[in-house]
Amino acid sequence: MKTAAPSSAAGSLRDHAAQMLMRASPIAELDFAEACAVIDAMEPVFVRRGTVFIEEDQVDERDGNEFMALLIEGQVRAESATGTAGEELLISLIDPGSLIGEMGLFDGAPRSATCTALTDLKLAVLSRAALRGLVETQPRIAARLLLAIAGLLGDRVRESNRRRQMLAQLHRAMQRELDATHAANRRLLAAGEREASLLPHLDSGLDSGFGPETRV
């Protein structure tokens, strides 16, 4: 990731980012000035298309793992490994106005997904150190922001549980179909074996009438 260079549009971009933050975290009830204070604590970052800026299982603090980002411009693909080598599961496509990687602010635990820039991105990045500074200098605003992040995390846990339930239901439905198919195959196999068991009896009857001494 690269820090964005200052430009004449920095003020308007800051205002735009503040408005996005207000919409992304409505539970915080931040007014425009308070949202601007949060944005001022964040670092503007430009990410090139195709860059992986969050990697699943990333844990090293030296890699800058402890941050969250507000997506200002561009689109991000979030995906997670399925457990099969070379295969990944698409979790979501993330659009402007969304917060990314909130858990990294709190626990520094391994990232749960890989985030890749589908286009060039403009981000506002809040590090754990910047959050600590906000807590010290603007405790009221920081408390509201943390409340909003906790709400977002709760929503994501509920969504994850919903998806898990859907997958479990799908698995059970597929298992019932497989069981029914196996039962039908077993019935067909048993019927075939019963018919085949009659063939040696018929053959032996024919053989008894046409032995080696039989003459026409």
ZADO-1210 file (C-alpha; in nm, 4 decimals, padded with zeros to 6 digits):
<atoms>
<atom x="00.0000" y="00.0000" z="00.0000" code="MET" pos="1"/>
<atom x="00.1125" y="00.3535" z="-00.0727" code="LYS" pos="2"/>
<atom x="00.0282" y="00.6681" z="00.1177" code="THR" pos="3"/>
<atom x="-00.1600" y="00.9073" z="-00.1049" code="ALA" pos="4"/>
<atom x="00.0193" y="01.2245" z="-00.2039" code="ALA" pos="5"/>
<atom x="-00.1373" y="01.5564" z="-00.0999" code="PRO" pos="6"/>
<atom x="-00.3548" y="01.7210" z="-00.3672" code="SER" pos="7"/>
<atom x="-00.5896" y="02.0159" z="-00.4113" code="SER" pos="8"/>
<atom x="-00.8808" y="01.7713" z="-00.3836" code="ALA" pos="9"/>
<atom x="-00.7722" y="01.6508" z="-00.0384" code="ALA" pos="10"/>
<atom x="-01.0307" y="01.8666" z="00.1398" code="GLY" pos="11"/>
<atom x="-01.3238" y="01.7461" z="-00.0678" code="SER" pos="12"/>
<atom x="-01.2051" y="01.3858" z="-00.0394" code="LEU" pos="13"/>
<atom x="-01.1832" y="01.4263" z="00.3395" code="ARG" pos="14"/>
<atom x="-01.5394" y="01.5583" z="00.3505" code="ASP" pos="15"/>
<atom x="-01.6568" y="01.2732" z="00.1270" code="HIS" pos="16"/>
<atom x="-01.4818" y="01.0177" z="00.3485" code="ALA" pos="17"/>
<atom x="-01.6399" y="01.1710" z="00.6598" code="ALA" pos="18"/>
<atom x="-01.9863" y="01.1431" z="00.5075" code="GLN" pos="19"/>
<atom x="-01.9145" y="00.7803" z="00.4140" code="MET" pos="20"/>
<atom x="-01.8042" y="00.7054" z="00.7700" code="LEU" pos="21"/>
<atom x="-02.1269" y="00.8542" z="00.9056" code="MET" pos="22"/>
<atom x="-02.3284" y="00.6226" z="00.6775" code="ARG" pos="23"/>
<atom x="-02.1089" y="00.3185" z="00.7464" code="ALA" pos="24"/>
<atom x="-02.1503" y="00.3489" z="01.1252" code="SER" pos="25"/>
<atom x="-02.4940" y="00.5022" z="01.1911" code="PRO" pos="26"/>
<atom x="-02.5104" y="00.3526" z="01.5393" code="ILE" pos="27"/>
<atom x="-02.2231" y="00.5822" z="01.6406" code="ALA" pos="28"/>
<atom x="-02.4419" y="00.8887" z="01.5667" code="GLU" pos="29"/>
<atom x="-02.1365" y="01.0904" z="01.4677" code="LEU" pos="30"/>
<atom x="-02.2011" y="01.4385" z="01.3369" code="ASP" pos="31"/>
<atom x="-01.9962" y="01.5724" z="01.0485" code="PHE" pos="32"/>
<atom x="-01.7314" y="01.7393" z="01.2665" code="ALA" pos="33"/>
<atom x="-01.6865" y="01.4227" z="01.4737" code="GLU" pos="34"/>
<atom x="-01.6589" y="01.2079" z="01.1612" code="ALA" pos="35"/>
<atom x="-01.3956" y="01.4466" z="01.0298" code="CYS" pos="36"/>
<atom x="-01.2008" y="01.4036" z="01.3535" code="ALA" pos="37"/>
<atom x="-01.1947" y="01.0273" z="01.2953" code="VAL" pos="38"/>
<atom x="-01.0920" y="01.0717" z="00.9320" code="ILE" pos="39"/>
<atom x="-00.8096" y="01.3035" z="01.0418" code="ASP" pos="40"/>
<atom x="-00.6774" y="01.0191" z="01.2610" code="ALA" pos="41"/>
<atom x="-00.6749" y="00.7869" z="00.9581" code="MET" pos="42"/>
<atom x="-00.4070" y="00.7572" z="00.6938" code="GLU" pos="43"/>
<atom x="-00.4992" y="00.8026" z="00.3252" code="PRO" pos="44"/>
<atom x="-00.3746" y="00.5028" z="00.1271" code="VAL" pos="45"/>
<atom x="-00.3774" y="00.4254" z="-00.2455" code="PHE" pos="46"/>
<atom x="-00.3803" y="00.0585" z="-00.3504" code="VAL" pos="47"/>
<atom x="-00.3111" y="-00.0615" z="-00.7031" code="ARG" pos="48"/>
<atom x="-00.5494" y="-00.2957" z="-00.8805" code="ARG" pos="49"/>
<atom x="-00.4630" y="-00.6620" z="-00.8167" code="GLY" pos="50"/>
<atom x="-00.2891" y="-00.5944" z="-00.4839" code="THR" pos="51"/>
<atom x="-00.3606" y="-00.8228" z="-00.1887" code="VAL" pos="52"/>
<atom x="-00.3684" y="-00.5783" z="00.1023" code="PHE" pos="53"/>
<atom x="-00.5134" y="-00.8147" z="00.3635" code="ILE" pos="54"/>
<atom x="-00.4058" y="-01.1794" z="00.3580" code="GLU" pos="55"/>
<atom x="-00.5812" y="-01.4658" z="00.5317" code="GLU" pos="56"/>
<atom x="-00.3922" y="-01.5945" z="00.8390" code="ASP" pos="57"/>
<atom x="-00.1673" y="-01.2873" z="00.8406" code="GLN" pos="58"/>
<atom x="-00.0553" y="-01.2273" z="01.2000" code="VAL" pos="59"/>
<atom x="00.2788" y="-01.0462" z="01.2035" code="ASP" pos="60"/>
<atom x="00.2402" y="-00.6969" z="01.3535" code="GLU" pos="61"/>
<atom x="00.5352" y="-00.5839" z="01.1421" code="ARG" pos="62"/>
<atom x="00.3172" y="-00.6424" z="00.8342" code="ASP" pos="63"/>
<atom x="00.0739" y="-00.3762" z="00.9569" code="GLY" pos="64"/>
<atom x="-00.1949" y="-00.6278" z="01.0446" code="ASN" pos="65"/>
<atom x="-00.3610" y="-00.4193" z="01.3164" code="GLU" pos="66"/>
<atom x="-00.5811" y="-00.1811" z="01.1195" code="PHE" pos="67"/>
<atom x="-00.9211" y="-00.1289" z="00.9661" code="MET" pos="68"/>
<atom x="-00.9957" y="00.0606" z="00.6476" code="ALA" pos="69"/>
<atom x="-01.2780" y="00.2687" z="00.5060" code="LEU" pos="70"/>
<atom x="-01.3147" y="00.2009" z="00.1335" code="LEU" pos="71"/>
<atom x="-01.3581" y="00.5388" z="-00.0338" code="ILE" pos="72"/>
<atom x="-01.3183" y="00.4435" z="-00.4004" code="GLU" pos="73"/>
<atom x="-01.2929" y="00.1116" z="-00.5851" code="GLY" pos="74"/>
<atom x="-01.4075" y="-00.2457" z="-00.5270" code="GLN" pos="75"/>
<atom x="-01.2585" y="-00.5268" z="-00.3187" code="VAL" pos="76"/>
<atom x="-01.2956" y="-00.9042" z="-00.3386" code="ARG" pos="77"/>
<atom x="-01.2966" y="-01.0855" z="-00.0034" code="ALA" pos="78"/>
<atom x="-01.2361" y="-01.4607" z="-00.0118" code="GLU" pos="79"/>
<atom x="-01.1359" y="-01.7421" z="00.2199" code="SER" pos="80"/>
<atom x="-00.9603" y="-02.0741" z="00.1620" code="ALA" pos="81"/>
<atom x="-01.1890" y="-02.3794" z="00.1450" code="THR" pos="82"/>
<atom x="-00.9301" y="-02.6214" z="00.2834" code="GLY" pos="83"/>
<atom x="-00.8650" y="-02.7683" z="-00.0619" code="THR" pos="84"/>
<atom x="-00.5348" y="-02.6633" z="-00.2145" code="ALA" pos="85"/>
<atom x="-00.5792" y="-02.3948" z="-00.4796" code="GLY" pos="86"/>
<atom x="-00.9503" y="-02.3422" z="-00.4083" code="GLU" pos="87"/>
<atom x="-01.0993" y="-02.0329" z="-00.2473" code="GLU" pos="88"/>
<atom x="-01.4525" y="-01.9378" z="-00.1486" code="LEU" pos="89"/>
<atom x="-01.5809" y="-01.5941" z="-00.2427" code="LEU" pos="90"/>
<atom x="-01.7215" y="-01.4252" z="00.0663" code="ILE" pos="91"/>
<atom x="-01.8298" y="-01.0916" z="-00.0770" code="SER" pos="92"/>
<atom x="-01.7611" y="-00.8022" z="-00.3085" code="LEU" pos="93"/>
<atom x="-01.7020" y="-00.4872" z="-00.1056" code="ILE" pos="94"/>
<atom x="-01.8090" y="-00.1494" z="-00.2410" code="ASP" pos="95"/>
<atom x="-01.7256" y="00.2106" z="-00.1435" code="PRO" pos="96"/>
<atom x="-01.8526" y="00.3218" z="00.1967" code="GLY" pos="97"/>
<atom x="-01.7732" y="-00.0092" z="00.3660" code="SER" pos="98"/>
<atom x="-01.5415" y="-00.0747" z="00.6588" code="LEU" pos="99"/>
<atom x="-01.2881" y="-00.3551" z="00.6132" code="ILE" pos="100"/>
<atom x="-01.0882" y="-00.5516" z="00.8690" code="GLY" pos="101"/>
<atom x="-01.2365" y="-00.4124" z="01.1912" code="GLU" pos="102"/>
<atom x="-01.1229" y="-00.7101" z="01.4016" code="MET" pos="103"/>
<atom x="-00.7622" y="-00.6195" z="01.3308" code="GLY" pos="104"/>
<atom x="-00.8033" y="-00.3164" z="01.5568" code="LEU" pos="105"/>
<atom x="-00.8787" y="-00.5290" z="01.8604" code="PHE" pos="106"/>
<atom x="-00.7000" y="-00.8618" z="01.8726" code="ASP" pos="107"/>
<atom x="-00.4294" y="-00.8743" z="01.6059" code="GLY" pos="108"/>
<atom x="-00.5426" y="-01.2349" z="01.5449" code="ALA" pos="109"/>
<atom x="-00.4927" y="-01.4040" z="01.2077" code="PRO" pos="110"/>
<atom x="-00.7028" y="-01.2457" z="00.9374" code="ARG" pos="111"/>
<atom x="-01.0079" y="-01.4533" z="00.8441" code="SER" pos="112"/>
<atom x="-01.0117" y="-01.3611" z="00.4747" code="ALA" pos="113"/>
<atom x="-00.7968" y="-01.2347" z="00.1898" code="THR" pos="114"/>
<atom x="-00.8879" y="-00.8953" z="00.0424" code="CYS" pos="115"/>
<atom x="-00.7786" y="-00.8137" z="-00.3128" code="THR" pos="116"/>
<atom x="-00.8200" y="-00.4850" z="-00.4976" code="ALA" pos="117"/>
<atom x="-01.0359" y="-00.5456" z="-00.8070" code="LEU" pos="118"/>
<atom x="-00.9718" y="-00.1848" z="-00.9115" code="THR" pos="119"/>
<atom x="-00.7423" y="00.0921" z="-00.7953" code="ASP" pos="120"/>
<atom x="-00.8493" y="00.1796" z="-00.4414" code="LEU" pos="121"/>
<atom x="-00.8559" y="00.4833" z="-00.2191" code="LYS" pos="122"/>
<atom x="-00.8676" y="00.3892" z="00.1493" code="LEU" pos="123"/>
<atom x="-00.8698" y="00.5676" z="00.4818" code="ALA" pos="124"/>
<atom x="-00.6780" y="00.3417" z="00.7223" code="VAL" pos="125"/>
<atom x="-00.7123" y="00.3526" z="01.1009" code="LEU" pos="126"/>
<atom x="-00.4318" y="00.1729" z="01.2856" code="SER" pos="127"/>
<atom x="-00.4510" y="00.0489" z="01.6434" code="ARG" pos="128"/>
<atom x="-00.1984" y="00.3152" z="01.7443" code="ALA" pos="129"/>
<atom x="-00.4150" y="00.5866" z="01.5849" code="ALA" pos="130"/>
<atom x="-00.7209" y="00.4499" z="01.7643" code="LEU" pos="131"/>
<atom x="-00.5339" y="00.4702" z="02.0967" code="ARG" pos="132"/>
<atom x="-00.4486" y="00.8307" z="02.0190" code="GLY" pos="133"/>
<atom x="-00.8139" y="00.9023" z="01.9428" code="LEU" pos="134"/>
<atom x="-00.9168" y="00.7424" z="02.2729" code="VAL" pos="135"/>
<atom x="-00.6761" y="00.9744" z="02.4582" code="GLU" pos="136"/>
<atom x="-00.7601" y="01.2952" z="02.2732" code="THR" pos="137"/>
<atom x="-01.1245" y="01.2432" z="02.1772" code="GLN" pos="138"/>
<atom x="-01.2618" y="00.9806" z="02.4198" code="PRO" pos="139"/>
<atom x="-01.6278" y="01.0604" z="02.3480" code="ARG" pos="140"/>
<atom x="-01.5839" y="01.0205" z="01.9734" code="ILE" pos="141"/>
<atom x="-01.3691" y="00.7112" z="02.0177" code="ALA" pos="142"/>
<atom x="-01.6332" y="00.5499" z="02.2403" code="ALA" pos="143"/>
<atom x="-01.9013" y="00.6094" z="01.9768" code="ARG" pos="144"/>
<atom x="-01.6781" y="00.4711" z="01.7048" code="LEU" pos="145"/>
<atom x="-01.6006" y="00.1586" z="01.9073" code="LEU" pos="146"/>
<atom x="-01.9714" y="00.1077" z="01.9720" code="LEU" pos="147"/>
<atom x="-02.0369" y="00.1257" z="01.5991" code="ALA" pos="148"/>
<atom x="-01.7579" y="-00.1216" z="01.5226" code="ILE" pos="149"/>
<atom x="-01.8956" y="-00.3616" z="01.7851" code="ALA" pos="150"/>
<atom x="-02.2363" y="-00.3381" z="01.6171" code="GLY" pos="151"/>
<atom x="-02.0871" y="-00.4142" z="01.2763" code="LEU" pos="152"/>
<atom x="-01.8995" y="-00.7129" z="01.4150" code="LEU" pos="153"/>
<atom x="-02.2202" y="-00.8413" z="01.5745" code="GLY" pos="154"/>
<atom x="-02.4004" y="-00.8122" z="01.2401" code="ASP" pos="155"/>
<atom x="-02.1250" y="-01.0080" z="01.0694" code="ARG" pos="156"/>
<atom x="-02.1349" y="-01.2831" z="01.3314" code="VAL" pos="157"/>
<atom x="-02.5106" y="-01.3151" z="01.2820" code="ARG" pos="158"/>
<atom x="-02.4665" y="-01.3244" z="00.9036" code="GLU" pos="159"/>
<atom x="-02.1962" y="-01.5887" z="00.9392" code="SER" pos="160"/>
<atom x="-02.4278" y="-01.7985" z="01.1563" code="ASN" pos="161"/>
<atom x="-02.7066" y="-01.7608" z="00.8999" code="ARG" pos="162"/>
<atom x="-02.4789" y="-01.8784" z="00.6205" code="ARG" pos="163"/>
<atom x="-02.3602" y="-02.1696" z="00.8340" code="ARG" pos="164"/>
<atom x="-02.7205" y="-02.2738" z="00.8940" code="GLN" pos="165"/>
<atom x="-02.7967" y="-02.2517" z="00.5219" code="MET" pos="166"/>
<atom x="-02.4948" y="-02.4682" z="00.4410" code="LEU" pos="167"/>
<atom x="-02.6014" y="-02.7217" z="00.7039" code="ALA" pos="168"/>
<atom x="-02.9511" y="-02.7380" z="00.5543" code="GLN" pos="169"/>
<atom x="-02.8049" y="-02.7795" z="00.2062" code="LEU" pos="170"/>
<atom x="-02.5770" y="-03.0557" z="00.3306" code="HIS" pos="171"/>
<atom x="-02.8701" y="-03.2406" z="00.4891" code="ARG" pos="172"/>
<atom x="-03.0782" y="-03.2096" z="00.1706" code="ALA" pos="173"/>
<atom x="-02.7920" y="-03.3403" z="-00.0427" code="MET" pos="174"/>
<atom x="-02.7364" y="-03.6269" z="00.2019" code="GLN" pos="175"/>
<atom x="-03.1053" y="-03.7262" z="00.1770" code="ARG" pos="176"/>
<atom x="-03.0812" y="-03.7272" z="-00.2041" code="GLU" pos="177"/>
<atom x="-02.7674" y="-03.9398" z="-00.1911" code="LEU" pos="178"/>
<atom x="-02.9281" y="-04.1836" z="00.0534" code="ASP" pos="179"/>
<atom x="-03.2345" y="-04.2172" z="-00.1719" code="ALA" pos="180"/>
<atom x="-03.0131" y="-04.2756" z="-00.4771" code="THR" pos="181"/>
<atom x="-02.8085" y="-04.5393" z="-00.2945" code="HIS" pos="182"/>
<atom x="-03.1267" y="-04.7141" z="-00.1768" code="ALA" pos="183"/>
<atom x="-03.2642" y="-04.7219" z="-00.5337" code="ALA" pos="184"/>
<atom x="-02.9333" y="-04.8569" z="-00.6628" code="ASN" pos="185"/>
<atom x="-02.9352" y="-05.1300" z="-00.3966" code="ARG" pos="186"/>
<atom x="-03.2899" y="-05.2335" z="-00.4948" code="ARG" pos="187"/>
<atom x="-03.1932" y="-05.2504" z="-00.8626" code="LEU" pos="188"/>
<atom x="-02.8821" y="-05.4504" z="-00.7793" code="LEU" pos="189"/>
<atom x="-03.0813" y="-05.6956" z="-00.5670" code="ALA" pos="190"/>
<atom x="-03.3377" y="-05.7403" z="-00.8453" code="ALA" pos="191"/>
<atom x="-03.0614" y="-05.8035" z="-01.0966" code="GLY" pos="192"/>
<atom x="-02.9023" y="-06.0616" z="-00.8703" code="GLU" pos="193"/>
<atom x="-03.2359" y="-06.2450" z="-00.8308" code="ARG" pos="194"/>
<atom x="-03.2814" y="-06.2628" z="-01.2081" code="GLU" pos="195"/>
<atom x="-02.9242" y="-06.3770" z="-01.2568" code="ALA" pos="196"/>
<atom x="-02.9727" y="-06.6565" z="-01.0032" code="SER" pos="197"/>
<atom x="-03.2289" y="-06.8200" z="-01.2358" code="LEU" pos="198"/>
<atom x="-02.9920" y="-06.8471" z="-01.5312" code="LEU" pos="199"/>
<atom x="-02.7743" y="-07.1388" z="-01.4054" code="PRO" pos="200"/>
<atom x="-03.0901" y="-07.3475" z="-01.3425" code="HIS" pos="201"/>
<atom x="-03.2121" y="-07.3012" z="-01.7003" code="LEU" pos="202"/>
<atom x="-02.8695" y="-07.3746" z="-01.8455" code="ASP" pos="203"/>
<atom x="-02.8380" y="-07.6995" z="-01.6476" code="SER" pos="204"/>
<atom x="-03.1751" y="-07.8188" z="-01.7824" code="GLY" pos="205"/>
<atom x="-03.0660" y="-07.7673" z="-02.1396" code="LEU" pos="206"/>
<atom x="-02.7337" y="-07.9375" z="-02.0775" code="ASP" pos="207"/>
<atom x="-02.9058" y="-08.2501" z="-01.9386" code="SER" pos="208"/>
<atom x="-03.0990" y="-08.2997" z="-02.2652" code="GLY" pos="209"/>
<atom x="-02.8029" y="-08.2560" z="-02.4958" code="PHE" pos="210"/>
<atom x="-02.5173" y="-08.4627" z="-02.3550" code="GLY" pos="211"/>
<atom x="-02.2172" y="-08.5900" z="-02.5520" code="PRO" pos="212"/>
<atom x="-02.4036" y="-08.9165" z="-02.6492" code="GLU" pos="213"/>
<atom x="-02.7072" y="-08.7437" z="-02.7896" code="THR" pos="214"/>
<atom x="-02.7668" y="-08.8079" z="-03.1625" code="ARG" pos="215"/>
<atom x="-03.0154" y="-08.6502" z="-03.3974" code="VAL" pos="216"/>
</atoms>
